[in-house]
Amino acid sequence: MRIRNIFVFLGDDETTSPLDQYYLEDLAQAVRSLNNEGENLGIIYRKCPVDFTTRYDAIIKANQDVIAVMDPIRKPVGDQWNQVLPAKEDFKLLYNICEHSEFVTNVCSSTVFDFVTHNKPCIYYNYEQPQLKKGIRDIGQNYNYVHFRSMPSNHAAVFCTDKKDLKTIVKNILVGKTSNVTEGLKWFEIVVGKQPTKASKHIWESIQSILNSN
């Protein structure tokens, strides 16, 4: 029996990607189509720690043959979204997910950096769903946020701009034809510097320097 190739769908919060469950459905459909052509693929669904909705449940239930749920390990320290913090065990879990999966897919998550440091690509969804209507926030505006200005180029992530292209992109990543790792690592260095383990220390030193200059 062939070993199953696993990749990750990282869920988003409802504000950032209100129709996020349909991207998971699109990925499941692409995987099933590839499996029908002889591949042996599966998806790890890792939920957003601050998404408390049930919007993915029906999609997961309908695609249990290709989707496995692996929730993050978090500890709430309050009742606000920014008070749900990762447990130490989750760092090990995420490390192993990155190490043993082929790539990650999501809407504009910084998890791109977790994966490129393991030499694994990242697909960013950048097309709207047909369920989009007035009053629902579109995802396209996410990529206009200030932190995306630090991207060295649009090749720092693999952008999927049309649902019809998703299956081909997945296939091309698996066979090594498509990757953002080289450019993604340049982006990572722009964000954290040449010594990523000292990034927090450098931030504090910079803040202190600014305070001392006033």
VEXZA-121050 format. One record per residue: residue in three letters; residue number from 0; x, y, z of N, C-alpha, C, CB in turn. Coordinates in steps of 0.05 Angstrom, whole numbers, plus 5000, padded with zeros to 4 digits. Each point is the difference from the previous one (the first is absolute). Glycine has a CB too. Layout:
N
   rest    nr     nu     nv     nw    cau    cav    caw     cu     cv     cw    cbu    cbv    cbw
    ALA   NUM      X      Y      Z      X      Y      Z      X      Y      Z      X      Y      Z
...
//
This chain:
214
   rest    nr     nu     nv     nw    cau    cav    caw     cu     cv     cw    cbu    cbv    cbw
    MET     0   5017   4976   5000   4983   5024   5000   5018   5025   5000   4963   4975   5025
    ARG     1   5030   5045   4958   5016   5024   4998   4996   5017   5025   4996   4999   4951
    ILE     2   5025   5014   5058   4999   5018   5023   4984   5025   4991   5044   4984   5018
    ARG     3   4937   5024   4999   4984   5024   4994   5016   5025   5004   4958   4975   5013
    ASN     4   5041   5043   4967   5012   5026   5002   4980   5019   5013   5028   4992   4959
    ILE     5   4981   5021   5063   4982   5016   5016   5008   5030   4996   4994   4962   5034
    PHE     6   4986   5055   4965   5005   5029   5001   4979   5012   5018   5022   5001   4954
    VAL     7   4982   5025   5052   4985   5013   5021   4982   5022   4989   5038   4990   5032
    PHE     8   4937   5010   4979   4983   5023   4996   4998   5014   5027   4973   4978   4963
    LEU     9   5037   5047   5038   5000   5015   5025   4976   5018   5000   5051   4998   5003
    GLY    10   4931   4998   5016   4976   5016   5001   5006   5029   5008   4974   4959   5011
    ASP    11   5007   5059   4983   5002   5028   5007   4978   5008   5018   5023   5009   4956
    ASP    12   4980   5015   5057   4979   5010   5016   4977   5011   4982   5033   5012   5037
    GLU    13   4944   4991   4974   4976   5007   4984   5002   5028   4989   4973   4969   5028
    THR    14   5041   5049   4985   5003   5027   4990   5018   5001   4975   4993   5018   5047
    THR    15   5029   4969   4955   5019   5000   4978   4990   4985   4975   5037   5002   5033
    SER    16   4950   4975   4972   4991   4984   4977   4972   4988   5007   5048   4989   4987
    PRO    17   4931   5027   5010   4973   4991   5008   4990   4976   4985   4991   5046   5013
    LEU    18   5019   4949   4963   4992   4977   4984   5021   4979   4998   4971   5030   4973
    ASP    19   5046   4968   5048   5024   4983   4999   4993   4971   4996   5022   5033   5030
    GLN    20   4956   4958   4980   4993   4971   4998   4998   4991   4971   4975   5004   5044
    TYR    21   5018   5014   4938   4997   4993   4972   5027   4996   4986   4957   5025   4999
    TYR    22   5064   4987   5012   5027   4995   4990   5009   4972   5008   5012   5049   5002
    LEU    23   4980   4942   5022   5006   4973   5008   4985   4980   4982   5007   5016   5048
    GLU    24   4968   4991   4945   4984   4983   4982   5013   4999   4973   4958   5011   5025
    ASP    25   5052   5011   4965   5014   5001   4974   5024   4982   5000   4984   5046   4992
    LEU    26   5032   4955   5030   5024   4984   5002   4992   4970   5001   5024   5038   5024
    ALA    27   4955   4955   4991   4992   4973   5002   4991   4989   4973   4986   5008   5047
    GLN    28   5001   5008   4937   4991   4992   4974   5025   4996   4981   4957   5025   5006
    ALA    29   5063   4992   4997   5024   4997   4984   5015   4974   5007   5004   5050   4996
    VAL    30   4997   4945   5030   5013   4976   5010   4986   4975   4991   5016   5025   5040
    ARG    31   4958   4975   4962   4985   4976   4991   5003   4995   4970   4967   5008   5037
    SER    32   5034   5013   4948   5004   4997   4971   5028   4989   4994   4969   5039   4992
    LEU    33   5051   4970   5022   5027   4990   4997   5002   4971   5009   5019   5046   5006
    ASN    34   4968   4947   5016   4999   4973   5010   4987   4981   4979   4999   5017   5048
    ASN    35   4981   4993   4939   4987   4984   4979   5018   4995   4976   4956   5018   5015
    GLU    36   5065   4998   4983   5019   4997   4979   5025   4984   5008   4984   5044   4981
    GLY    37   5015   4946   5044   5021   4982   5009   5017   5011   5023   5001   4984   4955
    GLU    38   4995   5041   5053   5015   5011   5023   4988   4988   5026   5010   5043   4974
    ASN    39   5005   4961   5048   4991   4992   5026   5005   5023   5019   5009   4951   4991
    LEU    40   4972   5068   5009   5003   5026   5014   4980   5003   5023   5017   5020   4957
    GLY    41   4991   4995   5062   4982   5006   5023   5006   5028   5011   4998   4951   5011
    ILE    42   4982   5059   5003   5002   5028   5011   4999   4999   5030   4978   5018   4958
    ILE    43   5040   4996   5055   4997   5006   5028   4986   5027   5003   5042   4973   5012
    TYR    44   4936   5028   5002   4987   5026   5005   5008   5009   5028   4960   4988   4970
    ARG    45   5054   5034   5031   5008   5012   5026   4984   5026   5003   5047   4979   4998
    LYS    46   4935   5021   5021   4982   5023   5004   5015   5024   5010   4962   4969   5008
    CYS    47   5026   5054   4986   5010   5025   5012   4993   5000   5030   4995   5025   4956
    PRO    48   5025   4980   5062   4995   4998   5028   4977   5019   5011   5048   4987   5004
    VAL    49   4947   5034   4981   4979   5019   5009   4975   4999   4983   5037   5030   5018
    ASP    50   4960   4949   4967   4975   4995   4985   4983   4981   5016   5023   5008   4955
    PHE    51   4955   5002   5056   4983   4984   5017   4974   4992   4986   5019   5022   5040
    THR    52   4980   4981   4933   4977   4993   4985   4999   4970   4993   5000   5047   4981
    THR    53   4977   4945   5008   4997   4972   4991   4999   4999   4969   4976   4988   5043
    ARG    54   5033   5033   4944   4996   5003   4972   5015   4979   4983   4994   5048   5008
    TYR    55   5027   4939   5002   5014   4980   4985   4988   4972   5004   5041   5027   5005
    ASP    56   4942   4969   5014   4992   4973   5008   4988   4984   4978   4992   5018   5045
    ALA    57   4990   4994   4940   4986   4986   4978   5020   4992   4978   4957   5025   5010
    ILE    58   5062   4992   4985   5020   4994   4979   5018   4977   5009   5000   5048   4985
    ILE    59   5008   4953   5040   5017   4978   5011   4985   4974   5000   5025   5033   5028
    LYS    60   4950   4967   4980   4984   4976   5002   4996   4988   4972   4977   5017   5041
    ALA    61   5019   5000   4939   4996   4990   4973   5025   4990   4986   4962   5032   4997
    ASN    62   5061   4974   5015   5026   4993   4988   5018   4986   5019   4995   5039   4970
    GLN    63   4994   4944   5047   5016   4986   5020   5021   4982   4988   4961   5002   5030
    ASP    64   5034   4990   4945   5019   4982   4987   5027   5013   4993   4961   4975   4983
    VAL    65   5038   5052   5016   5025   5015   4992   5008   5021   5020   4988   4992   4953
    ILE    66   4995   5014   5068   5007   5020   5019   5002   4988   5028   4976   5034   4972
    ALA    67   5047   4972   5041   5004   4993   5028   5003   5025   5016   5022   4956   4988
    VAL    68   4964   5046   5035   5001   5024   5017   5023   4998   5021   4950   5007   4993
    MET    69   5066   5013   5009   5021   5001   5019   5001   5028   5013   5027   4965   4974
    ASP    70   4958   5038   5047   4997   5027   5013   5025   5010   5013   4952   4989   5007
    PRO    71   5053   5037   4993   5022   5011   5015   4996   4997   5030   5008   5033   4963
    ILE    72   5013   4966   5052   4999   4997   5029   5003   5028   5012   5019   4952   4999
    ARG    73   4959   5059   5011   5001   5028   5010   4989   5001   5028   4994   5017   4953
    LYS    74   5015   5005   5061   4991   5005   5028   4989   5028   5001   5034   4967   5019
    PRO    75   4940   5036   4986   4988   5027   5003   5009   5013   5026   4961   4986   4972
    VAL    76   5047   5039   5027   5006   5015   5024   4980   5023   5004   5049   4988   4995
    GLY    77   4931   5012   4989   4979   5020   5002   4978   4993   4980   5033   5036   5015
    ASP    78   4948   4982   4981   4977   4994   4982   5001   5015   4974   4973   4991   5040
    GLN    79   5050   5022   4954   5003   5015   4976   5016   4983   4980   4998   5044   5025
    TRP    80   5000   4963   4949   5013   4984   4979   5030   5000   5003   4962   5010   4969
    ASN    81   5049   5012   5041   5029   5002   5003   5010   4990   5027   4999   5039   4969
    GLN    82   4984   4947   5045   5007   4988   5026   4999   4970   4999   4983   5041   5023
    VAL    83   5019   4948   4952   5002   4971   4996   5028   4994   4991   4950   4995   4989
    LEU    84   5066   4994   5029   5029   4998   4995   5008   4971   4995   5008   5040   5029
    PRO    85   5013   4955   4955   5008   4973   4995   5013   4987   5025   5007   5012   4952
    ALA    86   4986   4963   5052   5014   4984   5021   5027   4991   4989   4956   4985   5020
    LYS    87   5063   5009   4998   5026   4990   4992   4998   4976   4981   5020   5018   5043
    GLU    88   4960   4965   4963   4997   4976   4984   4993   5006   4971   4985   4976   5041
    ASP    89   5002   5048   4955   4992   5006   4973   5024   5007   4982   4957   5016   5018
    PHE    90   5064   4994   4994   5024   5006   4984   5011   4974   4988   5011   5040   5029
    LYS    91   4989   4939   4987   5010   4974   4990   4981   4989   4979   5021   4991   5045
    LEU    92   4953   5012   4960   4980   4990   4981   5003   5014   4973   4968   4991   5038
    LEU    93   5034   5036   4963   5002   5015   4975   5026   4993   4986   4973   5037   5019
    TYR    94   5049   4960   4996   5025   4992   4988   4997   4974   4984   5025   5023   5038
    ASN    95   4963   4957   4975   4997   4974   4987   4981   5001   4976   5009   4978   5044
    ILE    96   4970   5038   4958   4982   5004   4977   5015   5011   4977   4961   5007   5031
    CYS    97   5055   5014   4974   5016   5012   4978   5020   4980   4988   4996   5045   5023
    GLU    98   5017   4940   4995   5021   4982   4991   4990   4977   4984   5025   5012   5040
    HIS    99   4951   4978   4966   4990   4975   4988   4978   5004   4980   5013   4978   5042
    SER   100   4981   5047   4951   4980   5005   4979   5014   5012   4976   4964   5007   5034
    GLU   101   5022   4994   4944   5012   5009   4974   4999   5030   4997   4987   4957   4980
    PHE   102   4991   5056   5029   4998   5029   4998   4976   5009   5016   5020   5000   4954
    VAL   103   4975   5026   5048   4977   5011   5014   4984   5017   4981   5026   4999   5044
    THR   104   4948   5003   4961   4982   5018   4986   4984   5017   5020   4997   4968   4960
    ASN   105   4998   5057   5033   4985   5017   5018   4994   5027   4987   5021   4977   5040
    VAL   106   4965   5040   4974   4996   5028   4991   5018   5018   5017   4952   4990   4987
    CYS   107   5069   5019   5001   5019   5021   5010   5012   4995   5028   4973   5030   4973
    SER   108   5030   4945   5035   5011   4995   5027   5031   5002   5000   4961   4970   5009
    SER   109   5050   5039   5014   5029   5001   5003   5012   4972   5003   4995   5045   5021
    THR   110   4988   4934   4980   5010   4973   5001   5017   4993   4975   4960   4987   5028
    VAL   111   5038   5030   4952   5018   4997   4977   5029   4998   5010   4968   5026   4971
    PHE   112   5039   4989   5050   5028   5000   5010   5006   4974   5014   4998   5049   5004
    ASP   113   4983   4940   5011   5005   4974   5014   5007   4979   4979   4968   5013   5037
    PHE   114   5018   4988   4941   5004   4979   4980   5024   5004   4982   4951   4994   5000
    VAL   115   5055   5031   4992   5023   5004   4982   5026   4994   5015   4975   5035   4974
    THR   116   5025   4969   5053   5024   4993   5015   5004   4970   5002   4995   5042   5026
    HIS   117   4984   4943   4967   5003   4971   4996   5002   4992   4971   4974   4993   5042
    ASN   118   5031   5028   4941   5002   4996   4971   4974   4989   4988   5049   4992   5006
    LYS   119   4928   5017   5005   4974   4992   4990   4985   5024   4989   4999   4962   5033
    PRO   120   4988   5035   4944   4986   5023   4987   4974   5007   5015   5020   4986   4956
    CYS   121   4969   5037   5036   4975   5010   5011   4983   5010   4977   5022   5012   5044
    ILE   122   4953   4979   4955   4980   5011   4981   4983   5020   5015   5000   4957   4972
    TYR   123   4998   5067   5016   4982   5020   5010   4975   5001   4981   5038   5028   5020
    TYR   124   4938   4968   4992   4976   5003   4984   4995   5030   4995   4980   4957   5019
    ASN   125   5016   5050   4956   4995   5028   4994   4979   5003   4978   5047   5012   5013
    TYR   126   4931   4973   4991   4977   5002   4983   4975   5001   5017   5023   4976   4961
    GLU   127   4956   5036   5030   4976   5002   5016   4982   4976   4995   5003   5051   4999
    GLN   128   4981   4943   5021   4981   4979   4998   4973   5009   4989   5022   4978   5039
    PRO   129   4963   5005   4947   4974   5008   4989   4980   5007   5022   5009   4971   4961
    GLN   130   4996   5021   5064   4982   5007   5021   5003   5029   5010   5001   4952   5014
    LEU   131   5020   5061   4975   5005   5028   5008   4976   5018   4992   5050   4993   4996
    LYS   132   4941   5023   5022   4978   5018   4995   5003   5025   5017   4969   4962   4988
    LYS   133   5015   5058   5007   5001   5025   5014   4998   4995   5030   4981   5025   4961
    GLY   134   5037   4987   5055   5000   4996   5029   5021   4979   5009   4952   5012   5000
    ILE   135   5059   4972   4981   5021   4981   5007   5027   5011   4990   4967   4961   4997
    ARG   136   5052   5039   5020   5026   5012   4994   5015   4982   4980   5002   5021   5045
    ASP   137   5009   4991   4933   5015   4985   4981   5029   4995   5010   4972   5019   4962
    ILE   138   5041   4960   5029   5027   4994   5010   5021   5015   4985   4984   4955   5013
    GLY   139   5010   5056   4963   5021   5013   4984   5013   5023   5015   4975   4987   4960
    GLN   140   5010   5027   5057   5011   5023   5014   5021   4992   5020   4957   5024   4994
    ASN   141   5043   4950   5015   5020   4991   5019   5029   5004   4990   4967   4967   5017
    TYR   142   5036   5029   4957   5027   5002   4988   5009   5028   4995   4992   4956   4979
    ASN   143   4992   5064   5029   5008   5028   4999   5009   5010   5028   4967   5007   4963
    TYR   144   5033   4975   5057   5009   5008   5026   5030   5007   4999   4966   4970   5022
    VAL   145   5042   5047   4997   5026   5012   4999   5022   4979   5001   4982   5040   5022
    HIS   146   5014   4937   4992   5022   4981   5003   5006   4985   4974   4988   4995   5047
    PHE   147   4993   5006   4934   5006   4987   4974   5018   5018   4982   4956   4976   5003
    ARG   148   5048   5049   5006   5019   5017   4985   5028   4991   5003   4969   5038   5006
    SER   149   5037   4946   5014   5027   4990   5004   5007   4976   4982   4997   5016   5047
    MET   150   4984   4974   4938   5005   4978   4982   5020   5009   4979   4954   4980   5008
    PRO   151   5068   5004   4988   5019   5008   4979   4988   4999   4972   5036   4983   5030
    SER   152   4944   5000   4966   4986   4997   4975   4975   4984   5004   5043   5004   4973
    ASN   153   4940   4994   5007   4976   4984   5002   5006   4970   4999   4975   5037   4978
    HIS   154   5050   4956   5019   5008   4972   5000   5007   4990   5028   5016   5006   4953
    ALA   155   4981   5012   5067   5006   4992   5028   4978   4981   5011   5024   5043   5007
    ALA   156   4954   4955   4979   4979   4980   5005   4989   4990   4973   4988   5021   5046
    VAL   157   5000   4956   4954   4987   4990   4976   4971   5009   5000   5031   4959   4998
    PHE   158   4963   5061   4987   4973   5012   5000   4982   4984   4981   5018   5045   5011
    CYS   159   4960   4945   5000   4979   4987   4983   4978   5021   4995   5011   4953   5019
    THR   160   4987   5057   4957   4981   5021   4994   4975   4991   4986   5039   5030   4997
    ASP   161   4959   4944   5000   4976   4988   4987   4996   4972   5010   5006   5029   4959
    LYS   162   4970   4964   5049   4995   4973   5010   5007   4979   4980   4963   5019   5027
    LYS   163   5034   4987   4947   5005   4980   4979   5030   4993   4999   4961   5018   4974
    ASP   164   5056   4999   5037   5029   4995   5000   5010   4984   5024   5005   5042   4974
    LEU   165   4978   4954   5046   5010   4989   5025   5011   4971   4997   4966   5028   5024
    LYS   166   5020   4956   4961   5008   4972   4996   5028   4999   4987   4952   4986   4996
    THR   167   5052   5031   4983   5025   5000   4986   5023   5010   5018   4975   5008   4957
    ILE   168   5019   5013   5059   5020   5010   5019   5009   4979   5020   4981   5046   4994
    VAL   169   4999   4940   5017   5006   4978   5019   5018   4979   4987   4956   5008   5023
    LYS   170   5037   4984   4953   5015   4980   4985   5029   5010   4995   4957   4982   4979
    ASN   171   5045   5043   5012   5026   5011   4993   5018   5002   5025   4979   5025   4962
    ILE   172   5010   4982   5061   5016   5000   5024   5010   4973   5007   4973   5039   5017
    LEU   173   5009   4941   4981   5008   4972   5007   5022   4990   4983   4954   4992   5015
    VAL   174   5047   5016   4959   5021   4990   4982   5024   5018   4998   4964   4977   4974
    GLY   175   5035   5045   5042   5023   5018   5001   5001   5021   4979   5024   4963   5019
    LYS   176   4955   5041   4966   5000   5021   4979   4994   5028   5011   4985   4965   4968
    THR   177   5001   5036   5055   4992   5026   5011   5008   5001   5029   4961   5003   4968
    SER   178   5051   5020   5040   5009   5004   5028   5004   5029   5004   5021   4954   5002
    ASN   179   4974   5055   5023   5007   5027   5008   5022   5001   5021   4953   5013   4990
    VAL   180   5060   4964   5015   5018   4998   5023   5023   5019   4998   4988   4952   5004
    THR   181   5025   5050   4973   5024   5018   4997   4992   5029   5005   5020   4968   4967
    GLU   182   4959   5041   5021   4991   5028   5004   4987   5003   5027   4993   5005   4951
    GLY   183   4994   4975   5059   4988   5001   5027   5021   5003   5022   4962   4972   4983
    LEU   184   5061   5015   5013   5021   5003   5020   5012   5028   4999   5010   4951   4995
    LYS   185   4990   5062   4982   5009   5028   4999   4981   5017   5015   5021   4992   4955
    TRP   186   4953   5003   5043   4980   5015   5014   5003   4996   5030   4968   4995   4961
    PHE   187   5037   4980   5047   5004   4993   5028   5023   5017   5012   4982   4953   4992
    GLU   188   5040   5049   4993   5023   5015   5009   4994   5030   5002   5030   4965   4980
    ILE   189   4954   5045   5002   4992   5028   5002   4985   5005   5025   4998   5003   4950
    VAL   190   4985   4979   5058   4982   5003   5024   5016   4996   5026   4961   4985   4973
    VAL   191   5055   4995   5029   5013   4993   5025   5030   5005   5001   4965   4966   5006
    GLY   192   5047   5041   4972   5029   5004   4999   5015   4975   4996   4993   5039   5030
    LYS   193   5034   4963   4971   5017   4978   4995   5003   4981   5024   5025   5029   4968
    GLN   194   4965   4980   5056   5001   4984   5024   4972   4997   5011   5047   5015   5010
    PRO   195   4937   4967   4978   4971   4999   5008   4996   4993   5029   4991   4986   4954
    THR   196   5027   4999   5058   4996   4993   5029   5004   5024   5018   5015   4953   4989
    LYS   197   4996   5068   5000   5004   5024   5016   4982   5023   4992   5048   4986   5006
    ALA   198   4932   5008   4977   4983   5021   4989   4985   5016   5022   4994   4972   4960
    SER   199   4996   5014   5060   4985   5014   5022   5019   5018   5016   4968   4961   5003
    LYS   200   5056   5029   5002   5020   5016   5014   5007   5025   4984   5019   4958   5021
    HIS   201   4984   5040   4953   5006   5023   4983   4977   5020   5000   5029   4971   4972
    ILE   202   4946   5019   5029   4977   5018   5001   5001   5017   5026   4973   4967   4973
    TRP   203   5031   5019   5050   5001   5014   5025   5023   5020   5001   4980   4960   5022
    GLU   204   5043   5033   4967   5023   5018   4999   4993   5025   4983   5032   4961   5006
    SER   205   4954   5035   4972   4993   5022   4983   4980   5019   5014   5008   4971   4960
    ILE   206   4972   5017   5054   4981   5016   5015   5014   5016   5022   4964   4966   4991
    GLN   207   5055   5021   5023   5015   5013   5021   5016   5023   4989   5002   4958   5026
    SER   208   5010   5038   4951   5016   5021   4987   4983   5024   4993   5031   4965   4982
    ILE   209   4945   5030   5008   4981   5022   4993   4992   5015   5025   4983   4974   4961
    LEU   210   5011   5011   5061   4993   5013   5025   5022   5017   5011   4969   4963   5009
    ASN   211   5056   5027   4989   5023   5014   5011   5006   5025   4984   5018   4957   5017
    SER   212   4974   5044   4958   5007   5023   4983   4980   5023   5003   5020   4968   4968
    ASN   213   4958   5027   5047   4980   5021   5004   5004   5015   5026   4968   4973   4973
//
